[in-house]
């Protein structure tokens, strides 16, 4: 349940999540020049479609997040890209809610930014194999951090959500593995054919 529905979180948690997302989206849009807008739009569409790829997890199911890949490619622009994808998922499919849109965006975009920062620290341009390993590790970490953040905001909203919070983390362990492999392949390809897409997220 990476998409938290309405009616679950407390008002203070909603307020903090909304504030973080407003700042993040503002910074993402401020640093977005017209030449990068199509890239952001494409990644936002990919994030939206990723929600349709489901995997069984016990009595429920989980889906791809791809926020680590978005962070590596987009940097701060991952905030508005994720916001649009989450909004469409909520409106069209009922994944998550509108009141919790800020928290859901925060839970996915903050790990995306951390993934971008760690990738930048470890990658030397022109090293596709290293890029693949770093990209995969950052993607897996991004998924796990998203799950931990979802669990944390649920636990902070009431003790009755603690069991569900633990399940969120457990069910996203296989997703982290799948995204690590997928992101490693994508980043390796980009490092070979279009390294400028990995060069310096803004």
SVG drawing of the C-alpha trace seen along z (x, -y; Angstrom):
<svg xmlns="http://www.w3.org/2000/svg" viewBox="-12 -29 46 44">
<polyline fill="none" stroke="black" stroke-width="0.4" points="0.0,0.0 2.4,-2.7 -0.6,-4.8 -2.2,-5.7 -6.0,-6.2 -7.9,-9.1 -9.1,-8.8 -6.0,-7.0 -3.5,-9.7 -3.8,-12.3 -4.0,-16.0 -0.5,-16.9 1.0,-14.2 -1.1,-15.4 0.1,-19.0 3.8,-18.1 3.5,-15.9 1.7,-18.7 4.2,-21.3 7.2,-19.1 5.6,-18.4 4.7,-22.0 8.3,-23.0 9.6,-20.1 7.3,-20.8 8.2,-24.4 11.9,-23.7 11.4,-21.2 9.4,-23.6 11.8,-26.5 14.7,-24.5 12.9,-23.0 13.9,-24.5 11.8,-24.0 14.3,-21.6 13.8,-19.1 10.0,-19.4 9.4,-16.5 11.7,-14.3 9.7,-15.0 6.4,-14.4 7.7,-11.0 8.9,-9.9 5.6,-11.0 3.8,-8.9 6.1,-5.9 5.4,-6.3 1.7,-6.3 1.9,-3.2 4.1,-1.4 1.1,-1.4 -0.6,1.0 2.1,3.7 1.0,5.6 2.6,8.5 0.8,10.7 1.9,10.2 -0.1,12.4 -3.7,11.4 -2.9,8.0 -0.7,6.9 2.1,4.4 3.2,2.6 6.4,1.0 7.2,-2.5 10.2,-3.5 10.8,-6.5 14.6,-5.7 14.9,-5.8 12.9,-9.1 15.2,-10.6 18.3,-9.6 17.1,-11.1 15.1,-14.1 16.5,-15.2 14.2,-17.8 11.9,-17.6 10.9,-14.1 8.6,-16.0 6.2,-17.4 6.5,-14.3 5.5,-12.1 2.8,-14.5 1.1,-14.3 1.4,-10.5 0.0,-10.1 -2.9,-12.5 -3.9,-10.6 -3.6,-7.3 -5.9,-8.6 -8.5,-10.1 -8.6,-7.4 -8.0,-4.2 -8.6,-5.1 -5.0,-4.4 -4.6,-6.6 -6.6,-9.7 -6.6,-13.4 -6.3,-14.6 -3.1,-12.5 -1.6,-13.5 1.0,-15.6 2.1,-12.7 2.1,-10.2 4.2,-12.5 6.6,-13.1 7.0,-9.4 8.0,-8.7 9.9,-11.9 12.2,-12.2 13.7,-8.8 13.9,-9.6 16.1,-12.6 18.3,-10.6 18.7,-8.0 19.8,-10.8 22.3,-12.2 23.9,-8.8 24.1,-8.0 25.8,-11.2 28.4,-10.7 29.4,-7.2 29.2,-7.4 31.9,-8.5 30.7,-9.3 31.7,-6.6 31.5,-3.6 28.3,-1.8 28.8,1.2 29.4,-1.0 26.3,-3.0 24.2,0.1 25.3,1.3 24.8,-2.1 21.5,-2.6 20.2,0.8 21.3,0.2 19.8,-3.3 16.5,-2.0 16.2,0.8 17.0,-1.6 14.5,-4.1 11.7,-1.5 12.6,-0.4 12.8,-3.9 9.5,-4.7 8.0,-1.7 9.6,-2.7 8.2,-6.3 4.7,-5.0 5.0,-2.7 6.2,-5.6 3.4,-8.1 0.8,-5.3 2.3,-4.5 2.4,-8.1 -1.3,-8.4 -2.4,-5.7 -1.3,-2.5 -4.1,-0.7 -2.1,-1.0 1.2,0.5 0.5,4.0 -0.4,2.7 2.7,0.5 4.9,3.5 3.2,5.4 3.9,2.5 7.7,2.9 7.6,6.7 5.6,6.7 7.9,4.2 11.0,6.3 10.5,8.2 9.5,5.0 12.9,3.6 14.6,6.5 12.6,6.2 13.3,2.5 17.0,2.9 17.3,5.2 15.1,3.0 16.7,-0.2 20.2,1.3 19.4,2.3 18.0,-1.2 20.8,-3.1 23.4,-0.9 21.8,-1.6 21.6,-5.3 25.2,-5.4 26.2,-3.9 24.0,-5.8 22.9,-9.0 25.0,-9.7 23.9,-13.3 20.5,-12.1 22.4,-10.9 24.9,-13.7 23.5,-16.3 19.9,-16.2 18.7,-19.6"/>
</svg>
